[in-house]
Amino acid sequence: MTKDIRRPKYFLGIEVTHKKHSVLLSQRKYALDLLEETELMGRKPANTLMESNVDLWFDDCHTLDDPERYRRLIGKLIYLTVIRTDITFIIGVLSRFMH
């Protein structure tokens, strides 16, 4: 007798694909949803690296229109760095300006 095991297709934003002898994890849908939310879908990607010794500072005279949206976006990008380790440094720098 075979049990009907329900296998998740998505778990915490990660797409789960079951193969015969393996499981594939992907954040493709999560990344596409993020691009759509930020209205960047269809934009051309850029291979621009960030310099490691950039002198950034907080400017009191200009604030974001929606700081909550910025914090939400940074949080989502931090979650995305689980798979995309190449953006970890940049997201770390951006997260310093969340408050």
C-alpha positions as CSV (number, residue, x, y, z in Angstrom):
1,M,0.0,0.0,0.0
2,T,1.5,3.4,-1.1
3,K,0.9,6.5,1.0
4,D,-0.1,9.6,-0.8
5,I,2.6,12.0,0.5
6,R,2.0,15.7,-0.2
7,R,5.2,17.3,-1.2
8,P,5.5,21.1,-1.0
9,K,6.0,23.1,-4.2
10,Y,6.9,26.2,-2.4
11,F,8.4,26.7,1.1
12,L,9.3,30.1,2.6
13,G,9.7,31.5,-0.9
14,I,11.8,28.7,-2.2
15,E,10.5,26.6,-5.1
16,V,10.9,22.9,-4.4
17,T,11.1,20.5,-7.4
18,H,11.2,16.8,-6.7
19,K,13.1,14.5,-9.0
20,K,13.5,10.7,-8.9
21,H,16.5,10.7,-6.6
22,S,16.9,14.4,-5.7
23,V,15.3,17.6,-4.8
24,L,16.0,21.0,-6.5
25,L,15.6,24.2,-4.6
26,S,15.2,27.5,-6.5
27,Q,14.4,31.1,-5.6
28,R,13.5,32.0,-9.2
29,K,9.8,32.8,-8.4
30,Y,10.9,34.9,-5.4
31,A,13.3,36.9,-7.5
32,L,10.8,37.4,-10.2
33,D,8.2,38.6,-7.7
34,L,10.8,41.0,-6.3
35,L,11.6,42.4,-9.7
36,E,7.9,42.9,-10.4
37,E,7.3,44.6,-7.1
38,T,10.1,47.0,-7.7
39,E,9.0,47.6,-11.3
40,L,12.4,46.3,-12.6
41,M,11.0,43.4,-14.6
42,G,12.4,43.5,-18.2
43,R,15.2,45.8,-17.3
44,K,18.7,45.0,-18.6
45,P,21.0,43.6,-15.9
46,A,24.3,45.3,-15.3
47,N,27.6,43.6,-14.2
48,T,28.6,46.5,-12.0
49,L,30.7,45.7,-9.0
50,M,30.8,47.9,-5.9
51,E,34.1,49.2,-4.6
52,S,34.9,47.8,-1.2
53,N,36.3,51.1,0.3
54,V,33.6,53.5,-0.8
55,D,33.1,56.4,1.6
56,L,29.3,56.6,2.1
57,W,27.5,58.9,4.6
58,F,24.1,59.6,5.8
59,D,22.6,62.8,4.3
60,D,20.0,64.4,6.6
61,C,18.7,66.8,4.0
62,H,17.2,64.1,1.7
63,T,15.0,61.3,3.0
64,L,13.2,58.5,1.2
65,D,9.6,58.9,0.2
66,D,8.7,55.6,1.7
67,P,11.3,54.3,4.2
68,E,9.2,51.3,5.1
69,R,9.3,50.1,1.4
70,Y,13.1,50.5,1.5
71,R,13.3,48.4,4.6
72,R,11.0,45.7,3.2
73,L,13.1,45.6,0.0
74,I,16.4,45.2,1.9
75,G,14.8,42.4,4.0
76,K,13.8,40.6,0.8
77,L,17.2,41.1,-0.7
78,I,18.9,39.7,2.5
79,Y,16.7,36.6,2.1
80,L,17.7,36.3,-1.5
81,T,21.4,36.2,-0.6
82,V,20.9,32.7,0.7
83,I,21.3,31.6,-3.0
84,R,22.8,34.7,-4.5
85,T,26.0,35.1,-2.4
86,D,27.5,37.5,-5.0
87,I,25.2,40.3,-3.8
88,T,25.8,39.8,-0.1
89,F,28.4,42.6,0.3
90,I,26.2,45.2,-1.5
91,I,23.1,44.3,0.5
92,G,25.1,44.6,3.7
93,V,26.2,48.1,2.7
94,L,22.7,49.1,1.7
95,S,21.3,47.8,5.0
96,R,23.4,50.3,7.0
97,F,21.1,53.0,5.7
98,M,17.8,51.5,6.7
99,H,17.1,53.9,9.7
